[in-house]
Amino acid sequence: MKISLRLVAVLFAIHSTIFAQPFHEFRAVWVATVDNIDWPSRGNYNADSQKVEFIKLLDMHQRNGMNAIIAQIRPATDAFYPSSIEPWSEWLTGKQGTPPNPYYDPLQFMIDETHKRGMEFHAWCNPYRAEFQLGKSSISSTHITRIHPEWFLNYGDKKYFDPGNKEVWKYVVDVIRDIVRRYNVDAIHFDDYFYPYRIAGKEFPDQSSYSKFGVGLTKEDWRRSNVDSVIFLLSKMIKEENKYCKFGISPFGVWRNVDRDPEGSNTKAGQTNFDDLYADILLWLKNGWIDYVAPQLYWEFGMRAAPYEVLLDWWSKHSYGKHCYIGLGIFKAGANAAWRDKTQLTRQIRALRNYPEVQGAIYFSSKSFENNPNGWSDSLKNNYYSTPALVPSMPWIDSAKPTTPIVTNINAVNGGINMNRYSFETNLHAGPSIKKLAVYKSTADSKSGRDTLALTQVILPDMNGNFNFAVSTELKPKLQSFSIFVTAVSANNVESEFSSPVNFIFKEGVGWSYEKK
């Protein structure tokens, strides 16, 4: 079968319209370490057992079709990595400040194992939470709350940095700088906890800081300016340290209600980012301070106060050219009648795929997948994520296309009982500008007369940095021909042009033959 490169490009462009699975889609899972929600399991303080658990976790998500992991490495001003600034996390070793035993670097281990599977690693940090449970959390003598107690405020059962303290801004930026400088993380990721969620009848106790620093501003505007300042400083620093490191925020699902702002969503949320958490997400997107937004839309279709469909539409119109990944609440399975509906989550996936401004989804959280709630793990693995997808590129970071691959050699190798197998060698070598290959298969159905194109494999380099792969053919195929195309993928997920095709043709009595163009 002969297919022109122009036809391949057309098929590539319309694929997401005709078929359920796009070629480029962010598919991620949050791995929460705070209070041992997802990893490591509660009471598992043995380093070797922790490694086994994390590998099992990664393998599960890889089978389900994920291409990114968002792992919490700084849950409460502590560290899941060796740090000269903050102590080891109590949720890693049982006691804050105690190193792993046997010793290892959990962050480096997580990055290596995640990248080994072709997945991105986003380092999830909490900016302001310092003590998870007052009087109950393990707090080491080197914890910053001991060194600078004047930087902190108690609210409810937790201790927080005072966001109005400029020394706090520098401290937070220095902590994140240390991570970006020392580790090959694909992104820094913050969740929805900026100023804490309001507690009824209690005001956040920052009046002293406001009296000192809030001159000329209302307290609300001053609080927002404090958070804006940290986000701006972090954004600037991250790109100075590593221009390819992305910066993403996962806010609460409602920016503002329409009754407070005509630009807000048609919702009736009891708390919002802008008015209660003092996080002006839209400002950060408009100014290009963040690369992606991942609103937590953990509500069902038709939910009275915050309907999923309303907020999905609203965020699609308010991402300002940056990426938008929808936070989906797989943990809600069985929570009420709506979440006992086995189609709830899959309908949400189909809905978000109807918006070109939405580039994927993130699921909260990892542990929820273990029991295949409502059969949703199977739905992802066997249907919605049954073919691989590349993480979408961010052209504002880098738009340079890598070198177009050339297939240099094809060899027949041993196949299965009902298969022939062909190995492909390419001319490319892994390096800063090329991190993987994408293999596409195009087939023609003589009955329908329609050509189809599918992304079938994502290939990582071998131990020598070479990119080789294999393709199987059925001994008694239903379709008599197909073509293979290859692209190279850069560090910023930019794809090269398609390679020239390798065309396979089947003839009765002869079998398969191929030709390179």
Residue pairs with C-beta under 8 A, 6 or more apart in sequence:
1 442
1 443
1 444
1 481
1 482
1 483
1 503
1 504
1 505
2 483
2 501
2 503
2 517
3 442
3 451
3 483
3 501
3 503
5 497
5 498
5 500
5 501
7 451
8 440
8 442
8 453
8 485
8 498
8 501
9 498
11 442
11 451
11 452
11 453
12 23
12 440
12 453
12 498
15 22
15 23
15 453
16 22
16 23
16 353
19 452
19 454
20 350
20 353
20 383
20 384
21 384
21 385
21 386
21 387
21 389
22 353
22 389
23 389
23 390
23 438
23 455
24 359
24 389
24 390
24 391
24 392
24 393
24 493
25 67
25 353
25 359
25 360
25 389
25 390
25 392
26 67
26 68
26 292
26 323
26 325
26 359
26 360
26 361
26 362
26 391
26 392
27 65
27 66
27 67
27 68
27 360
27 361
27 385
27 389
28 66
28 67
28 68
28 69
28 70
28 120
28 122
28 325
28 360
28 361
28 362
28 363
29 61
29 66
29 68
29 69
29 70
29 362
29 363
29 365
29 366
29 369
30 38
30 70
30 72
30 124
30 362
30 363
30 364
30 365
30 366
31 38
31 39
31 57
31 69
31 70
31 71
31 72
31 124
31 365
31 366
32 38
32 39
32 72
32 75
32 364
32 365
32 366
33 39
33 40
33 71
33 72
33 73
33 75
33 80
33 89
33 91
33 92
34 72
34 75
34 76
34 91
34 126
34 132
35 91
35 132
36 42
36 43
36 91
37 365
37 367
38 57
38 365
38 366
38 367
39 50
39 53
39 54
39 57
39 71
39 366
40 49
40 50
40 53
40 54
40 91
40 92
41 53
43 94
44 50
44 53
45 92
45 93
45 94
45 101
46 101
47 100
47 101
47 102
47 103
47 104
48 102
50 92
50 100
50 106
51 104
51 109
54 109
54 110
54 113
55 113
57 366
58 69
58 113
58 114
58 117
58 119
59 117
60 369
60 370
60 377
61 69
61 119
61 366
61 369
62 117
62 119
63 381
64 369
64 377
64 380
64 381
64 385
65 380
65 381
65 384
65 385
65 386
65 387
65 388
65 389
66 119
66 385
67 118
67 119
67 120
67 388
67 389
67 390
67 391
68 119
68 120
68 121
68 122
68 186
68 362
68 391
69 110
69 114
69 119
69 120
69 121
69 122
70 122
70 124
70 189
70 362
71 80
71 110
71 114
71 121
71 122
71 123
71 124
72 80
72 124
72 125
72 126
73 79
73 80
73 81
73 106
73 107
73 110
73 123
73 124
73 125
73 179
74 80
74 86
74 123
74 124
74 125
74 126
74 175
74 179
75 89
75 91
75 126
75 129
75 132
76 89
76 126
76 129
76 130
76 131
76 132
76 137
77 86
77 126
77 129
77 130
77 131
77 143
77 144
77 145
77 161
78 86
78 87
78 88
78 89
78 90
78 96
78 143
79 85
79 86
79 87
79 88
79 89
80 88
80 89
80 92
80 106
80 107
80 110
81 105
81 106
81 107
81 108
81 179
81 183
82 88
82 99
82 105
83 175
83 178
84 178
85 174
85 175
85 178
86 143
86 144
86 175
87 96
87 97
87 140
87 142
87 143
88 96
88 97
88 98
88 99
88 100
89 96
90 96
90 137
90 138
92 100
92 106
93 99
93 100
93 101
94 138
95 138
95 140
96 137
96 138
96 139
96 140
96 143
97 140
97 141
97 142
97 143
100 106
107 123
107 179
107 183
108 183
110 121
111 121
111 183
111 184
111 185
114 120
114 121
115 121
115 184
116 460
118 436
118 458
118 460
120 186
120 187
120 391
121 185
121 186
122 185
122 186
122 187
122 188
122 189
122 246
122 248
123 179
123 183
123 185
123 187
123 188
123 189
124 189
124 190
124 191
125 175
125 176
125 179
125 188
125 189
125 190
126 190
126 191
126 193
127 161
127 172
127 190
127 193
127 194
127 230
128 160
128 161
128 163
128 172
128 193
128 194
128 195
128 196
129 158
129 159
129 160
129 193
130 143
130 144
130 145
130 152
130 158
130 159
130 160
130 161
131 137
131 139
131 145
131 152
131 158
131 159
132 158
133 157
133 158
134 154
134 157
134 158
134 159
139 145
139 146
140 146
144 151
144 171
145 151
145 152
145 159
148 167
151 161
151 162
151 165
151 167
151 168
151 171
152 159
152 160
152 161
152 162
153 159
153 160
153 161
153 162
153 204
153 205
153 206
154 160
154 205
155 196
155 199
155 202
155 204
155 205
156 196
156 199
156 202
158 196
160 196
161 168
161 171
161 172
162 168
162 206
162 209
163 194
163 195
163 206
163 223
163 226
163 227
163 230
163 278
164 206
164 209
164 210
164 213
164 214
164 222
164 223
164 226
165 209
166 213
169 226
169 229
169 230
169 233
172 230
172 234
173 230
173 233
173 234
173 237
176 188
176 234
176 237
176 238
177 237
177 241
179 185
179 188
180 188
180 237
180 238
180 241
180 242
180 245
181 241
181 242
185 245
186 244
186 245
186 246
187 245
187 246
187 247
187 248
187 291
187 292
188 234
188 238
188 245
188 246
188 247
188 248
189 248
189 249
189 250
190 248
190 249
190 250
191 249
191 250
192 250
192 251
192 252
192 273
192 277
192 279
192 296
193 277
194 227
194 277
194 278
194 279
195 204
195 223
195 227
195 276
195 277
195 278
195 279
196 204
196 277
197 271
197 276
197 277
198 204
198 271
198 276
206 223
210 219
210 222
213 222
214 222
217 225
220 275
220 278
223 278
224 274
224 278
224 279
224 280
226 278
227 278
227 279
227 280
228 280
228 283
228 284
231 249
231 284
231 289
231 290
232 287
232 289
234 247
235 247
235 284
235 288
235 289
235 290
238 245
238 247
239 245
239 247
243 397
243 398
244 397
244 398
244 491
244 492
246 291
246 292
246 394
246 397
247 289
247 290
247 291
248 290
248 291
248 292
248 293
248 294
248 323
248 325
249 279
249 281
249 284
249 290
249 292
249 293
249 294
250 293
250 294
250 295
250 296
250 327
250 362
251 273
251 277
251 279
251 281
251 293
251 294
251 295
251 296
252 269
252 271
252 272
252 273
252 277
252 279
252 295
252 296
253 269
253 295
253 296
253 297
253 298
253 299
253 306
253 311
253 327
254 264
254 265
254 267
254 269
254 271
254 272
254 273
254 306
254 311
255 264
255 265
255 272
255 273
255 274
255 281
255 282
255 314
255 318
256 263
256 264
256 265
256 272
256 273
256 274
256 275
257 264
257 265
257 267
257 268
257 269
257 272
258 264
258 265
258 266
258 267
259 268
260 272
260 274
260 275
261 274
263 282
263 318
264 272
265 306
265 310
265 311
265 314
266 310
266 314
267 305
267 306
267 307
267 310
267 311
268 304
268 305
268 306
269 305
269 306
270 305
271 277
273 279
273 280
273 281
274 280
274 281
281 293
282 318
282 320
283 289
284 290
285 293
285 318
285 319
285 320
285 322
286 320
288 322
288 396
290 322
291 322
291 323
291 394
291 396
291 397
292 322
292 323
292 324
292 325
292 359
292 394
293 315
293 319
293 322
293 323
293 324
293 325
294 324
294 325
294 326
294 327
294 362
295 311
295 315
295 324
295 326
295 327
296 327
296 329
296 364
297 308
297 311
297 312
297 315
297 326
297 327
297 328
297 329
297 348
298 327
298 328
298 329
298 331
298 332
298 364
299 305
299 306
299 307
299 308
299 311
299 329
300 307
300 308
300 332
300 336
300 338
300 339
300 344
301 307
301 308
301 309
301 338
301 344
301 347
301 348
302 308
302 309
302 338
303 338
308 348
308 351
309 351
312 326
312 348
312 351
312 352
312 355
312 358
313 355
315 324
315 326
315 358
316 324
316 355
316 357
316 358
317 357
319 357
319 358
321 396
322 394
322 396
323 359
323 360
323 392
323 394
324 357
324 358
324 359
325 358
325 359
325 360
325 361
325 362
326 348
326 352
326 358
326 360
326 361
326 362
327 361
327 362
327 363
327 364
328 345
328 348
328 349
328 361
328 362
328 363
328 364
329 364
330 345
330 363
330 364
330 365
330 368
330 369
330 373
330 376
331 364
331 365
331 368
332 339
333 339
333 340
333 345
333 368
333 373
333 374
333 376
334 340
334 373
334 374
338 344
340 374
342 374
342 375
342 376
344 374
345 374
345 376
345 379
346 376
346 379
346 383
346 384
349 361
349 384
352 358
352 360
352 361
359 392
360 389
360 392
363 369
369 376
369 377
372 378
387 454
387 455
387 456
388 455
388 456
388 457
388 458
389 455
390 438
390 455
390 458
390 489
390 493
390 495
391 493
392 493
393 399
393 490
393 492
393 493
393 494
393 495
394 492
394 493
395 494
397 492
398 490
398 491
398 492
398 494
399 492
399 494
400 433
400 490
400 494
401 490
401 494
401 495
401 496
401 497
402 433
402 434
402 488
402 489
402 490
402 494
402 495
402 496
403 428
403 433
403 434
403 488
403 496
404 487
404 488
404 496
404 497
404 498
404 499
405 426
405 427
405 428
405 437
405 467
405 486
405 487
405 488
405 496
405 499
406 426
406 427
406 499
406 500
407 424
407 425
407 426
407 484
407 486
407 499
407 500
407 502
407 516
408 425
408 426
408 427
409 424
409 425
410 422
410 423
410 424
410 425
410 502
410 514
410 516
411 422
411 423
411 425
412 420
412 421
412 422
413 421
413 422
413 423
413 470
414 421
415 421
415 472
415 473
416 472
418 474
418 475
418 476
419 472
419 473
419 474
419 475
420 472
420 473
420 474
420 475
420 511
420 512
421 470
421 471
421 472
421 473
422 470
422 471
422 472
422 473
422 514
423 468
423 469
423 470
424 468
424 469
424 470
424 471
424 484
424 486
424 502
425 466
425 468
426 437
426 466
426 467
426 468
426 486
428 434
428 437
428 466
428 467
428 488
429 461
429 465
429 466
429 467
430 461
430 465
430 466
430 467
431 465
432 491
433 490
433 491
434 467
434 488
434 489
434 490
435 460
435 461
435 489
435 490
435 491
436 458
436 459
436 460
436 461
436 467
436 488
436 489
437 458
437 459
437 467
437 469
437 486
437 487
437 488
437 489
438 455
438 457
438 458
438 459
438 486
438 487
438 488
438 489
438 495
439 455
439 456
439 457
439 458
439 459
439 469
439 471
439 484
439 485
439 486
440 453
440 454
440 455
440 456
440 484
440 485
440 486
440 487
440 498
441 453
441 454
441 456
441 471
441 482
441 483
441 484
441 485
442 451
442 452
442 453
442 454
442 482
442 483
442 484
442 485
442 501
443 451
443 452
443 454
443 479
443 481
443 482
443 483
444 450
444 451
444 452
444 479
444 481
444 482
445 451
445 452
445 479
446 479
446 480
457 469
458 489
459 467
459 468
459 469
461 467
462 468
467 488
471 484
473 504
473 506
473 512
475 511
477 506
480 505
480 506
480 507
481 503
481 504
481 505
481 506
482 503
482 504
483 501
483 502
483 503
483 504
484 501
484 502
484 504
485 498
485 499
485 501
486 498
486 499
487 495
487 496
487 497
487 498
487 499
488 495
488 496
489 495
489 496
490 496
500 516
500 517
501 516
501 517
502 514
502 515
502 516
502 517
503 514
503 515
503 517
504 512
504 513
504 514
505 512
505 513
505 514
505 515
506 512
507 513
